[in-house]
Amino acid sequence: MFAGTRAMRADAEGGRIQDVDEGARELPVQAHRLFRMSGRDPHEQHRVASPLELLFDLTFVIAFGVAASQLAHLIAEGHVAHGLTAFGFATFAIWWAWMNFTWFASAYDTDDWVYRAMTMLQMVGVIILALGLPATFASIDHGGHVDNAVMVAGYVVMRIALVAQWLRAAAQDRQHRTACLTYAAALVLAQLGWIAQIFVQTTPMEFFATGAVLVAVEICGPLVAERRMGGTPWHAHHIAERYGLLAIIALGEGVVGTAASLTAAVGEQGWSTDAVLLAMAGTGLTFGLWWVYFLVPAAELLHVHRRLSFRYGYLHIFVFGAIVATGAGLHLAAYHVEGHSHLDAVATVLAVAVPVAVFLVGMFVIYATLVGTVDRFYLVLLVVAAAPLVASVGLAAAGIDMALCLLLVTAAPMIVVAGHEAGGHRRIGAKVAERIGGDQRGG
């Protein structure tokens, strides 16, 4: 049945695509034997996320879910500052764990059995990290020494695997050896600092001061490796897809928050107008954030201008954090409906409106970074989109039903979407074409 047909097969050495005769080869079932970790081709056609990467991302469903739940709980108790501090720390830890794996995989995914085993070990580390989040949130809320021991243990497990992967890449990819060793050295140095921090009794202020130094080491390691040590062969289209997939994982918290608020409303009042409004608000808001996120063709711009990678990658912490915080805000609305929150309706609406605003601003900054200019059309859209956010808080203060106010919040991302569909897409297309053309001529 295979006679006379042709098929495409990826070369495991470098991601090259080979044309093979279907009738003259074996069935495409192969053992995952060891392959040389020589680096993927950054210009490889049709590069997409692998099933293993999708499986890896599922561990972040748990991590984001725990972080959102803990944030909603602390804010409902009225501990807003402590909740936001702990959430910021947790968001960095979760996001950075994902970043470490994703950029390595983009450059060196061999998909052999050793690579798969190391990825499984990193998944175990992410789960341990997630299990340590409640203790960290509680310790920050209570003051005194910050208890991040379990979180650090999760990172140790992840980094045993990741450092081994970088050392393997350094040994087998001579062209990028220096960059790979720089990555490994930065990971080890930062991890030793986090471990040492566990055993030193500090005040919260001292903890976050030393933590800021360690975060700087974490962030600067990749910067030095890519800019000063030759870099690695990461794939722009693959990276853009991976960020989009994590955005969808984070948006799952909006669905969870919507389900929580809807369950609370139905349990308290039965099916009512408020319940329907909450369902519409949560679903519409999640859908609107998703639509806005995928408006900009980031892959094409990153492919041509690879030096944008750090600004693009690092700015996403605000976007991912805002998405998860929006889900936490919707969960907080459930606490309010059930009467289990110390916050009034105004503060509850703010808990949703503020992260939505952060998300929209973050996406605008990423867009401006990618196209290399501030698009006045989208800047105006951003200002117009702020109107329903401000109005929702004002209406809540005037005593308007909270569910209706949350529905108004949904209008903010939809304004950006409407402007894009009405004509903004042509502006983005022109700016992207100009940016790509200019970069190519300059190269």
N, C-alpha and C positions, 0 to 999 in steps of 0.2 A: 504493500500500500504506500510505501515511501518512495517508490521508484519515480524518477523524473522530477522530483521536487527539490527546492533549495531551502536552506535555513540559515539563520544568523546565529553565530555563537560568540560569546565574549571570551577573549583571551585573559585568563586569570593573572597573567604576569603584568599586564599594563592596561587592562580595560579596553583593548583594541577589539574591534568587531571584525570577525572573519566570516567570509561567505563559504559555506561548506555544502557538499552534496549530501542530501538527506539519505539517498539510497546507498551511499558509500561509507557511512560512518555508523558508529554504535548509537544506540538509543541515548538521549541526553540525561542519563542517570549516572552520576559519578560520585565516588567517595570524596569526602572533604579532606584530602591529604594535604600535607604542608606545601605551601607555595612560597616563593621568594617574595619578601615584603619590599618590593622595589619602588613602590609608589604608584598611585593611579594616574592615568592621563588626565590632566586638568581640562583638556579639550575633547574628552570622550563624548561621543554622541549618545543621546537618549539615556544619560545617567539619571537614575531615580533612587529613591530611598529603598533599602532592602527590607525584606520581611523581618530580619533580625533587628534592624533599627526601629521598626514599628513596634516590635515586641519590647525592646528596651524602653521605648517611650511610655509604655503602659505603667511602668513603675512610678513615673512622674504624675500619673493620675492620683496615686495614693499620696505622694508628697504634697502636691498642690492642694488636695482635698483636706489633709490634716492642717496645713497652714491656714487655709481659708476658714476652717471650722474653729481653730484656736483664736484667730483674729475676731471672728464674729462673737465668740464667747466673751473675750475680754472687753470688747467695746460694749456689749450688752450689759456687762457689769459696771460700765462707766469708767473703765480703765483705758481711756483712749490713747494716751501717750505711751503707756507701756505696751499696749497692743500693737500700735504702729511701729514702735521700736523693734519688738520681737519679730513682727512680720517682715520688716525690712531686712533684718539679719537672716531670717529663714529663706526669704526670696532669693537673696544672693547665694546662699548655700545650695539651694535647689537648682537655680539657673546655672551656676558655675559647674556643678556636677554634670549637667547636661552638656554644657559647652565643651568641657574637657573631652568627653567621648565623641561628640559630634564632629569637631574639627579634625580629630585624629582619624575617625572613620572616613571622612571625606577624602583624606589623602592616602590612607593605608589599609583600606578594607580588602583583605585577601579572602575572607570568608572560608578559611580553612579551619580545621578542628581546634587548633590552638587559639585562633582569633575568636572563635565562637565560645570556647571555654572562658577566656578572659572577659568577654562581654557578659557572660552569665555571672561571673564573679562581681563585676561592676553593678549588675542589677541587684545582687544581694546587698551590696553596699548602699545603694539608693534606698532600699527598703529599711535597712538599719537606720539610715539618716532620717527617714520619715518617722520611724518609731521613737526617735529621740526628740522630735519637735515639741511634744507636749511638756516635757520636763524643762526645755529651754524657755518656752513661753512662760511657764509657771515661775521659774526662777527670776526672770526679768520682771515679772509682775510683783514678786515679793521683795525684790531688792537683794543686795548682797552679792555673793559670788554667782556668776552666770553658769548654770549647769548645762554645758554643751558636750559632755563626755560621750554620750551615745552618738550624737551627731558626728563627732570627730572619729569615733570608732567606725562609723559607716564610711567616712572618707578614707580611713586607713585601708579598709578592705578594697574600696574602689581604686585607690592609688597603687596598691601592690600590683594590681592587674595592669593599670595604665602605664606605670613606670616600666614594667616589663615589656609592654608593647612598644614604648618609645625606644627602649634599648635594643629591642629586636629590629626595629626600623633603622636605628643608627648602624647596626652591624651589617644589615643587608642592603641599605640604600646609601652607598658611599657619596653620592652627589649631594644628599641632604643630611649627611651625618652630623654636622655641627649644629644645625637647627634642632634635630631630634635630641641630641645630648643636652642642648639648652633647655628644651621643654622638660626633660627628665630631671635636670638639676633644679629648676625652679619649683617643680612639684615636690621634690624631696625637701628642699629648704623650707618652703611654706608649711609642709605637713609637720616637720619637726617643730616649727614654731607653734602650730595649733596644739600639738601634743603637750609641749611644755606649758602652754597656757592653762591646761587643765589642772596642773599640780601647783599653780601659784594662786593663792587666795587674793583676789582683787575686788575692788569696788566696781559697780557697773561702769563708772566713768573710766577707770583704769582698764577694764576689760575691753571696752570699745576703742580706747586710744591705741592699745597694743594690737587689737583686731584690725584697725585701719592700716597699720603698718603691714600686717600679714596680707591683707586684701591687696595692698599696693604691689607686694611681691607676686601674688597670684596673677594680677592683671598685667604687670609689666613683663612677666616671663614670656608669654606668647608674643608680645610686642617686640621684644629683643630678638626672639627666635626668627620671626618673620621679616623684620626690617633690617636686622644687623647680621644675621647668621645664615642668610640664603633662603629662608622660608621653606615651605612644604608644598607639595602639589595638590592643594585642595581644589575642589571643583565648584565653581560659582553657582551653577544651576542646581546642583545637589544641595549646597548650603542654603540657598533661598527656599528650596522645597522643605528642608528640615526645619527651618525656622517657622514656616507656615504650618507644618504639622504640629509643632509644639504650641503654636498659637491656638490651634483647634483643641489640643489637649487642655490648655488653660481655659478655653471657652466652655469646656465641660462643666466648670464650676458655676457658670451662669445657669446651666441647665439644672444642676443640683440645687442651687439657691432658689431657682424658680419653683422646683418641686417642693422644697421645704416651705416656702412662703405659701404656696397653693394648698399644701396639706394642712398647714396651720389655719388658713382662712376657712377651708372647708370643715375642718374639725371644730372650729369655734362657732361658725355661723351657718354651716351647711353651704350648699351651692348658692352663691349670691352674686350680686353685681360686683362686689369687691373681689371675690374669688376669680371671676372672669377677667377683671381688669388686671389683677396680679399675674394671671397666666399670660395675658397679652403683653404686659410690660416686660416680664422676664424673658419670654421667648423673642419678642421683637427687639429687645436690647441686645441679646446674645447674637441674633441674626444680623443686626446693624453693625455691631463691632466686627463680626466676621467679614462682612461686605467691605467695610472701610479698610480692613487690614490688607485685603488682596487687590486694592486698586492700583498699586504701583508695581510695574514689572521690574522688580529688583534684580532678578537673575541676569538680565541682559546688561544692566549697568555694572554689576559686580564683575561680570566676565571681562568687560573691556577695561574697567578701572579697578584693579584688584586692591589698590591701596585704600579704597573706601571700606574694606572689610572690617577694620576695627571699629570705626564709628558706627557702621551698620550693626555689627554684632553686639557691641557694648551698650548702645542706646536701647536695645531691646529689653534690657532688664526693667526699664520703666514701663514698657508696653506690656510685658508678661505680668509684672507685678500689678499693674492697673486692671488687667483682665481678671486675675484671680481675686483682687480686692473687690471688684464689682460683684462677683459671685458671693463673696463674704457679705457685702452690703445687702444683697437679696436675701441671704440667710438671716441677717439681722432683722430684716422686715418681718420674717416669720416669728422671731422672738418678740417683736413688738406686737404683732397680732395676738400672740398667745399670752401677752401680759408678763413676759419673762425678761423684759429689757428695762434698764434704768433710763434709757434715752427717750426723748419725746419724738413726735412725728417729724419735726424739723431736722433734728440730728439724724434720724433714720434716713430721711431723704438725702441729706448731705452725704451719708455713708455710701450712697450709690452714685450721686451726681459728681462728687469729687473724683473718684477713680475714672469715671467716664471722661471727665475733662482732661485728666492726666493722659489717658489713652489717646485722645484726639490730638492733644499737643505733641505727644511723643511720636505719633505717626506723621504729623506735619513736619517735625524736625528731621525724621528719617527721610521723608520725601525730599525735603530741601537739601539734605546732605547728599543724596544720591544724584539729584539733577544739578547740584552745584549752584543753586540760586533760590531765592525766596519767591515763590509763585504768589503774586498778589491776589489772584483769583481765589486760590485755596486759603489764603490768609483771611480774606473777607468771609469765605464760607465758615472758617473756624470761628470768627467773631459772631456770625449769625447763629451758629450752632450753640454758642454759649447762652443765647437768649432763653431757650427752654430750660436749660439747667438752672439759671438764676430764677426764672419764673416758677419752677417747681418748688424751690425752697421758699420763695415768697408766698406761694399759695398754701404751702403746708403751715407757714406761720400764721396765715389768715384763717386757718381752721378747715381748709379743704381736705377732703378725704385723702389719706396717704396713698392708697392704691391709684387714685387718679393722678396724683403728683408723680408717682413712679412711671406711669404711662407717658406723662409729658417728657420725662427724662429720655425716653426712647426716641423722641423726635430729634435729639441732638445728632446722633450718628446718621439718622435718616436724611437730615438736611445736607450733610456732606455727600451722601450717596446720590441724592436727587440732583445736586449741583454737578456731580461728576457725570451722571447719565445725561443731563441736559446739554452738556457742552464741554465740561471739564476734561472728559476723556481725550478730546482733541488737543487740548493744551498739554496734557501729560504726554501724549504721543509725539507732539512736536518737540517738547523739551527733551524727551528721552532720545529721539532721533538726533537732535542737535548735540546732545552730550556724547552720544556714542560716535557720531560722525566726527566731532571735534577731537575726541580722544584718539580715534583711529588715524586721523590726519597728523595729530601731534606725535603719534608713535611712529 
